[in-house]
Amino acid sequence: MEEQSHNGQDVEANFMGSILRIDVNSSRNGNNYSIPRDNPFVGKAGLDEIYAYGFRNPYRFSFDMSGGNRLFAGDAGQNLYEEVSIVRKGGNYGWNVKEATHCFNAANELTELPNCVRFDAFGNKLIDPVLELRNASHPGGNGITVAVIGGNVYRGNDIPGLKGKYVFGSFSAAEGAAQGQIFVSRGGFERGLWSYEKLNLKSFGEHLGQYVKGFGQDLSGEMYVLTTVEVGPTGNTGKIYKLVGNKKHHGENKSGRD
């Protein structure tokens, strides 16, 4: 952790741990892009490209097709917790002061500090996620996933029970095993952590038997799951599944390969 200790909080010389916002349709100052003038650090200390910061490893983000077009981002944690946050302009999401809602111990990543600062050097309050999952390597047990996979708010019509719910994934339930899973959160606009549950798929058992790599959404709001049985970008085992409703029982959901 020593060489990464400033990632996420160093906004003056380091893009690592940040979500950037640039305009690729125009160029300025010798770059192949320009920077929106309302980015939070334009005209003040901080890299102008940064939109939000304090992330460890943001992995897959999406805009809600409705609901105010909120930006959801999954953030893969270290060894204890995974998280999903609603990203706001200029927001500081805590890493590496916090891991999800817990105080991170840079000297021992498998333990938590009893307390930590609540505000950053700019006076911004550290923002907690809306979803928190226990990592599979958590020494306390009951781990859910080795890495969270950010998803989408379901805005389709095929599965009425998921309408307006955030659907996201687990890369795998265990290290070295292709045991990806899909979760759904019943949260909305309330404060604090949202509840979530595993989405039971009629076509699969306890897990998919594959790693979940990402999600997609079409113009109708229907959702797709991207999987593979390979950990890295190799081989030809990649598949795309479409989430479809059970025509007889809308309370159940099954997966259909697209």
NORWORA-V839649 format. One record per residue. RES is the residue in one small letter. PHI is phi in radians with two decimals (NA if undefined). Layout:
RES|PHI / RES|PHI
This chain:
m|NA / e|-1.03 / e|-1.32 / q|-1.82 / s|-1.11 / h|-1.75 / n|-1.05 / g|1.66 / q|-1.86 / d|-1.53 / v|-1.74 / e|-1.68 / a|-2.52 / n|-2.58 / f|-1.44 / m|-1.07 / g|1.40 / s|-2.21 / i|-1.80 / l|-1.76 / r|-2.35 / i|-2.33 / d|-1.89 / v|-1.50 / n|-1.60 / s|-2.57 / s|-2.32 / r|-2.75 / n|1.00 / g|1.40 / n|-1.59 / n|-1.54 / y|-2.67 / s|-2.11 / i|-2.03 / p|-0.96 / r|-1.18 / d|-1.69 / n|-1.04 / p|-1.12 / f|-1.85 / v|-1.16 / g|1.43 / k|-2.58 / a|-1.06 / g|2.22 / l|-1.22 / d|-1.10 / e|-1.24 / i|-1.27 / y|-1.78 / a|-2.66 / y|-2.57 / g|1.48 / f|-1.81 / r|-1.57 / n|-2.67 / p|-1.05 / y|-2.30 / r|1.32 / f|-2.38 / s|-2.68 / f|-1.70 / d|-1.12 / m|-1.23 / s|-2.44 / g|0.99 / g|1.39 / n|0.98 / r|-1.05 / l|-1.71 / f|-1.80 / a|-2.36 / g|-1.40 / d|-2.35 / a|-1.22 / g|-1.49 / q|-1.48 / n|-2.32 / l|-1.93 / y|-2.44 / e|-1.92 / e|-2.65 / v|-2.25 / s|-2.19 / i|-1.63 / v|-1.56 / r|-2.09 / k|-1.01 / g|1.40 / g|-1.29 / n|-1.93 / y|-1.73 / g|1.76 / w|-1.17 / n|-1.80 / v|-1.34 / k|-2.26 / e|-2.07 / a|1.05 / t|-1.67 / h|-1.92 / c|-1.35 / f|-1.45 / n|-1.83 / a|-1.15 / a|-1.42 / n|-2.67 / e|-1.18 / l|-1.68 / t|-2.21 / e|-1.91 / l|-1.40 / p|-1.19 / n|-2.77 / c|-2.74 / v|-1.17 / r|-1.83 / f|-2.24 / d|-1.58 / a|-1.16 / f|-1.63 / g|1.52 / n|-1.43 / k|-1.25 / l|-1.17 / i|-1.67 / d|-1.44 / p|-1.29 / v|-1.67 / l|-2.31 / e|-2.36 / l|-2.17 / r|-1.38 / n|-1.23 / a|-1.08 / s|-1.59 / h|-1.06 / p|-1.11 / g|-1.41 / g|1.42 / n|1.02 / g|-1.23 / i|-1.79 / t|-2.72 / v|-1.49 / a|-2.90 / v|-1.41 / i|-2.06 / g|-1.07 / g|-2.16 / n|-2.44 / v|-1.40 / y|-1.26 / r|-2.18 / g|-1.47 / n|-2.09 / d|-1.29 / i|-2.22 / p|-0.97 / g|-1.18 / l|-1.76 / k|-0.94 / g|1.35 / k|-1.73 / y|-1.52 / v|-1.88 / f|-2.51 / g|-2.42 / s|-2.00 / f|-0.93 / s|-2.90 / a|-1.38 / a|-2.62 / e|-1.11 / g|1.27 / a|-2.34 / a|-1.46 / q|-2.28 / g|-1.16 / q|-2.41 / i|-2.11 / f|-2.16 / v|-2.34 / s|-1.85 / r|-1.61 / g|-1.21 / g|-2.45 / f|-1.84 / e|-1.24 / r|-1.38 / g|1.46 / l|-1.27 / w|-1.52 / s|-1.41 / y|-2.64 / e|-2.62 / k|-1.26 / l|-1.50 / n|-1.41 / l|-1.86 / k|-1.09 / s|-1.45 / f|-2.36 / g|-1.63 / e|-1.11 / h|-2.56 / l|-1.41 / g|1.25 / q|-2.57 / y|-1.46 / v|-1.53 / k|-1.83 / g|3.08 / f|-2.30 / g|-2.37 / q|-2.55 / d|-1.61 / l|-1.18 / s|-1.60 / g|1.52 / e|-1.29 / m|-2.01 / y|-2.26 / v|-2.04 / l|-1.78 / t|-2.37 / t|-2.84 / v|-1.70 / e|-1.78 / v|-1.17 / g|-1.78 / p|-1.40 / t|-2.55 / g|1.30 / n|-2.32 / t|-1.66 / g|-1.11 / k|-2.39 / i|-2.14 / y|-1.96 / k|-1.83 / l|-1.38 / v|-2.27 / g|-1.49 / n|-1.32 / k|-1.15 / k|-1.57 / h|-2.31 / h|-1.17 / g|-1.32 / e|-1.87 / n|-2.29 / k|-2.26 / s|-1.84 / g|-2.19 / r|-1.31 / d|-1.57
